[in-house]
Amino acid sequence: MSTITRYNFQDIKEDLTSKMVFIGGPRQVGKTTLALSLLKNPSKQNPAYLNWDVLEHKQTIRKAEIPAEQDLIILDEIHKFKRWRGLVKGLFDQYHPNKNFIVTGSARLDYYRKGGDSLLGRYHYWRLHPFSVSELGSSDSIHDLLQYGGFPEPFLKADKRFSRRWNRERLNRIINEDLRDLENVQDLSLIELLVDALPDRVGSQLSLNSLSEDLDVSPRTVDRWVSILERLYLCFRIAPFGSPKIRAVKKTNKLYLWDWSIIEESGIRFENLVASHLLKFCHYTEDREGHKMELRYIRDTDSREIDFVVLKNRQPLFAVECKLNERKLSKHINYFQERTKIPKFYQVHLSDTDFGDPEKGGRLMPFSKFAQELNLP
């Protein structure tokens, strides 16, 4: 991890010249490590690093005894303090611009920061994603990413047994710690059953009715639980993209996981990897440039489908179809290109084949090359 510079390192460094930076994202995605890398001495023993979970640090934070010789202070897990927003606001107003602050934490930070506006205008928020092909700087890395996922610890360990144990422990902590702290869910065992069921639903239209029958709860309850899991960065849903010239599906979402390594079927796992890379692109563009970005999919009532469409300020930029080792362009690309205003269509895979024109019938190309040419973070 220490040898990999995260994709938003320079952007965060620039933001810190004017405002605080909040770093959110999934549990164990590397938020604290990223924050520490911005210090001159990147270590948890650095006096600039203050963790609310450490008793000594907690007392220092509450007394506002900020180290005098440090110009950048990291406040880790501070959102566990009930009045953290007021405390951080006071510290920023007192010490800025001579000192600045990075606030990091688990998914709860993103959850809690929306509860009030006392910090409005004082910080930039960044969502940290798992590793991606472009970030690792090697096209060969995609095979390890497929197998071990993009979370730093299991990826760098590259051990199947370790990865399985890590995944189980992470899911347990999300359900029994993060979820319990945030939501009043009476039966966590049913949430665990839902989490176990989600990998088999990846890449297909998500039927709340089917899940509700399996769990013996209402579709509304299932929808609420999935929304909770989205806020905890366990999964994400994408909505369909409509067009007047196609009979598009308009309501049913598709679901993907932040950790695609737990998906058994290789084609679906690859599709989820691509979805995660595109979501990372959307979040990075939003966090850096302020544009409204959306990740969607196209499907009509005759079951013609393209896996993903990326929109910027409600206008489509490009569409992406995923085929693990397909050597022919999907006929659905030409169909939708004639009937929508999507300017470019790509079909990505893990082979070496590369031909076609994205503006005329579509381009079939290796995913690693696609990520490089489109500057995916």
N, C-alpha and C positions, 0 to 999 in steps of 0.2 A: 504493500500500500504506500509506503514512504517514497517509492520511486515513481509513482503515478500521480501526475499533477491533474487534479480534477478539472473538468471542462469549464467550470464557471469561476475558477480561482482568480483570474485577472479581473473579471467583471466585478466580483465582490470586493477585491482590493480597491478598485476605482470607486465603488459606491461608498466605501468607508471614509473617503475624503470629505464627504458631505453629510452622511446620515448613518444611523445604526443599520446593521444588517441582521435580519432574522433568517435562520436556516432551518427549514422544515423538511419533512419527507419521511419515508418508512423507517421503522426501527432497524438499527444496525446497517444502515446504508452508508455510514461514514461521515456523518455530520460533525461530530466532535473532532475527528481526525482532520477534516477540511479546515475547521476553525483554527485548530492548533497550528496547521501549516502556515497560517498567516502571521504567526508570531516569529520574532527573531530567533527565539529558542523554543522550537515546537515540542513541548513536553508538558505532561500533566503536573509536573513539579514546578513549572514556571509560575511565579506569583500572580501572573496576569490571568491564570486559569482558575475560575471559581465555580465549584460544582455544589449546587444546593443539596445534593445527597450526602455531602461530606460535612460532618458537624462543625468542624472548625471553619470551613468556608461559609456555611450557613450563617454563623455568627458574624463573620466579616461583612457579608452582604447586608444583613439586617441593620448593622450599625453604620453602613455606608462607608466603611474604612477601606477605600479603594487604594491599592498600591500606588505610591507617589511617583515612582520612576517608570511606570508603564503607560504608554500612550494608547494601547489597545487592550481592552479587557474582554474576556470571554465569560459569559454567564450561562452555565450549562444546567439544564433541568430546573431553571428558576420558575417556570410556569407552575410548578407544584406548590408554590407559595400562593395563598389565596389572593393576596393583594399585590401580585407581582407587577401588574401593569403600572400602578401608581409608583411603585418603587423604581422601576426602570425609567419611567418618565422623569422622576426627580433626579436620578443619577445623570441622565443625559442632559437635562437642563442645567445642572450644576457644573458638569465637567466639560461639556462640548463647547468649543472645538479642540480644546487641549487634549482631551481623551475621547476615544470612541469605543463602541461596544458591539460585540457580536452576541446574539442570543440564540442558543441552540436547545434542542430537546427532541423528544419523541414526537409521534404524530399528534400528541396532545397540544403541542405548541400551536400548530395550525388551527386546531379546534378552539382553543381558548382565546387566541388573538382576535377572533371575530366577535367576541362578546362585548366589546366596547371600543370607543374611538378616542380614548385619552392619549393614544400614541400616534394618532393620525398625523401624517406629514413628517414624522421623525425617523422613519425606517423604510428600507427596501426589503422585500421578502423574496427569498429564493427557495425553490423546491429542488432538493437534491435527489437525483435519480441513480439507479444502479449503473455499473459500467456498461459501456456500449462499444461497438466495433471501432468507431472513429476515435473514441477516447483512449482506447488501448493502443491505437496506432499500428495495428497489424491485421491484415485480412485473415490470417490464420487463426486469430483469436475467436472467430465466430464459432468454431467447433467446440471450444472450451466453454464459451458463453452458453451455447445450447445445452451442454451437459450439466454445467454447474450453476447456471444463472449468473446474474450480474452483481450480486451482493458481494462486497469485497472479501469477506472472510472465507466463505466456501469456494469462491472463484480462485483466490490465491492459494488456498490449501490444495485444491484439485484432487480431492480424495472422496470417492463415492460414499464410503461409510460415514466420514465426517459430515458430508453434505446432508445425508439423511438425518443424522442426529441434530444437526444445526437447524434444519427446517422444522423438525418436530418441537424443539425447544423454543424457537422463535414464535411459532403459531401458538404454543401454550402461553407464552408471556403476553402476546397480543390479546388473547381471549380472557385470560385470568387476571391480567394486570391493567392493560390499557382500556379494554372494553368495560371492565368492572368499575374503573375510576370515572369513566365518562358517561355511561348510560345505565339506566335502571332496567336491566334485562333480568327477568325473574329466573329463567331456565337457561343457564349457560350451556347445558348439555345439548340443547337443540341448536344453539349457535355452532357448536362443535360439529354437529351433524351437517349443518348447512355448509360450513367450511370444507368438510370432507367431500361434499357433493359438487362443489363448484368446479374443480378441475375437469370433470366430465362434461361440463356445460360450456367450456371455453370455445370460442369461435363460432358457436351456433346462436340462433336467436334464443334469448333467455325467456323461458316460460315460467312465470311466477305461479301459474296455476299448477303446473307439474310439481314444482318444489313445494307448494303448499300442501298438496296431497301426500307427498313423501314425508313431510314433517308434521302433518295434521294440525296446521295452523292456517289462518286466512292469508290470501294473496297480499293483502295490505300489510300484514305483519312481516311476511317474507321481504316485501319491497323495503320496509323500514330497516330490517336487519341488514340487507345488502347495502343500503345507504350508509349504515353505521360502519360496515366493513370497508366501504370506499373511503370514508373519512379517516379510517385507521390505516390507509394505504395497503390494504390487503388485495383489493381488486379494483377494477374500474370498468365502467360501462360506456359504450359509444352508441349514439343515436343514428337512425337512418338519415340519409340525405335524399331529399325529394327533388323532383323536376316536373314541370308541367307536361313534358312530352313522354314521360314514362309513368306507368302505373306503379309508383313506388310504394313499398311498405313504409308506413309513416310512424308507427308507434313502438314496435318491439325493438328493444335494445340488444346489443351483443355484449358479452362479458369477457374480460381478460384479467390475468393475474399479474401483480408486480413481480412475483417470483415464478417465472415460467418453468423452472427446472423440475417442478413437481408434476408436470404434465407428462403422461406416459407416451402418448401417440406422437411420433416425431414430426409429422406434418403440422399438427395443431400446435406443438411446442414452437416450431419455426414461425408460424403465423403469430403466435403470442409475442415472440421475440421482436418481430417486425412492428407489431402494435406498440410495444413498449418503447422502441426506438422513435417511432413517430410521435408518441405522446411526449417523450422527452424533448423532441424538437419543438412541439407546440408550447410546452411549459417554459422552455428556455427562451423562446421568442417573446412570450408574454412577459416573463420576469425581466428580461433585458430591454425589450423595445416598447412594451406596453400595448402591443396589438392584441386584439381579441382573436384567439386561435381555437379551432375546433377540430377534433378527430371524429370522423363519421364513416359510414359504410353505405353502399348502394345495393339495393335489392328490389326487384319488382315482383308483382303478383304471379309471374310465370317462373319464379325462382332463378332468374338471371341475377348474378351478383358479382360485385367487385368488392374486395375485402375492406379497402380503406380509401377515404377521401380526406385530404387536409384542406381546411378553410382558413383564410385570413381575412378578418373583418367581414365575415359572411360570404366572401367570394372564394370559390374553389381554386386552389393552386395546382394540385395534381392528385391523381388516383393511383393506388398501388394494389396489385393482385399478387398473392403469394402461392407459389407452387414449388414444392421442395426440390424436385429434380426435373421439372417439365421442360421440354425442349421446343414446345410450340406455344405460340401466343393464344390465350383464351379468346374464343369468338365473342365473348361478352364485352371485351374491350372495344372492338369496333362498333358493336351495337350501342353501347352507352356513349361512345365518343360522338356518334352521329346525333344523339338525342339530348345531350347535356352541354353545358357551357364549361365543362372541365377541360382546361387547355392541354394537359399532358397526362398520359397513361403509361404506367410502368408495370412490368411483371418481373418479380424478383425470385431468385432461386439460389441454390448452393453450388451449382455447376459453373463451368467457365463460359458457356454460350452467351454471346452478346451481339444482338442485331436489332434492327428496326428503328423507328422514329417515334418518340413519345407524342409528337403532335399529329402523326399520321399513321394510325393503326396500332400504335403502341411500341414500346421498346422492351425487349426481354434481356435481362442483364443480371450478373451476380449481385447479391445483396450488398456485399462489402464495397463493391464499386459504386453501387447506387448511393450508399451512405456517404462515400467520399465525395462524389460529384455534387450531391445536393447539400453538402456541408452540414450533415446531421451531427449534433454535438456528441 
